[in-house]
Amino acid sequence: MTLTAQTIADPEFWRQPLANRMAEFAVLREQGPFLRVTVADPLTMTDEDFFAVTRYAEVVEISKRPADFCSGRGSTAVADLPTEAMEFFGSFIVMDDPRHARQRGIVARSFTPRQLAGVLDSVERVCTEVVDGICETGQVDLVEAVSQPFPLLIICDMMGIPRSEFTTVLNATNVILGAGDPEMVGTDNPEEILGALIGAGMELANLMNDLAEDRRKNPTDDLTSALVHNTLGEDVLAPDELAPFFILLAVAGNDTTRTGISHGMNLLAQNPGERAKWQADIEGTTPKAVEEIVRAASPVTFMRRTATRALSLSGHDFDEGDKVVLFYGAANRDPRVFDDPETFNISRDPNPHVGFGGPGPHFCLGAHLARRELSVMFRQLLTRLPDIEVVGDPVPLQALGIPLVGGIKHLPVRFTPTAPVGR
Ligand code: HEM
């Protein structure tokens, strides 16, 4: 039977191992730059039509043209959702300029390498803490014990969320991105899922609002204080803009890196030669190896754009309102750009992947931090637990519809126990 793009709409497609999915995307990519798909949205219960974009050139071109292909009608879901709900969960990732530029600009002041210096230093400390927590055990679920807590601890520290609230934040983010997985939400009933999603969003918003209230009176050197304080006459986030930003950060900066670590470890298990190369020269190899993990794993599965007018691109005529869904993983294996694209090559150079998004206003704000997190974690795992090995199949997170982040929820690993170093 001929493979058609409609396969992307099938939840079973997304439960396959990464390599199988990518093999099917390789077939679809050659069928044309824009492939029509209809997907039944599990929450709105409506059929949604979109064009799947699987080639690199078109993903880049669409990302570069926000006036023609906007994010403001929805970017994190295929379905159109009520604007209020969408912005509550998405903040400025679902906005266009000038609102996007204003809010991103405020936050970006705190995301420059200089401003992030303290956070970047904390990455090493938090990583040591997480690896110390498992190193004597000899066997863990890498996702639960390492990939999951690590990036979220960093975000919580960065925002000034106390450690006592860590589990609340973790559970809420698990509900938001694992909404299709009964293990995360405790139900597969769409109405109950909707309730759980709203509850999780409210929990994060309340936590952030209380913290912001405190920081307005007692500023510290955390990001929350920087976002609510106007010391130099600069614009700050309004109270109702802060909680959505925190939800965006907790989701965009957490599950993505978590997925990068989990897939990265699995890719190393599948490619022992590449792993040996990395372990033979950790310092020299890490920057390129990390880029290759982001390319090969492409933790963010897709982002959506909507045509703002009738226009033509690559020989296709779009109508105003047509939806395009950018599949980053497929673009990152486009043989028109990447030599031997299905090979995991930790020395790949050049590696112009779009794993952090295409060039344009929404390019990942946390790319610098994410690169540091992945570098530090793999350096510690490969040096402190040098024989760490995957001892079971990765269990994919079940998404609601097409997953935004192609997560792994369990990955058993084993290693020779060793002593902690941080105490
Ligand atoms: C491996 C890890 C990561 C990957 C693969 C990733 C990927 C992406 C992608 C593909 C986008 C583009 C959205 C679009 O074009 O519509 C994005 C945006 C964003 N990312 Fe990341 N990300 C990662 C880590 C992080 C981290 C650690 C943070 C912050 C702590 C972060 C914060 C953001 C924010 C705030 C945006 C929205 C930017 C905007 O709309 O202007 N990300 N990310």
Residues whose N, C-alpha, C, O or C-beta is under 5 A from the ligand:
A	BS01	HEM	S75 F92 I93 R104 L249 A252 G253 T256 T257 G260 P299 V300 M303 V354 G355 F356 G357 P361 H362 F363 C364 L365 G366 A367 L369 A370
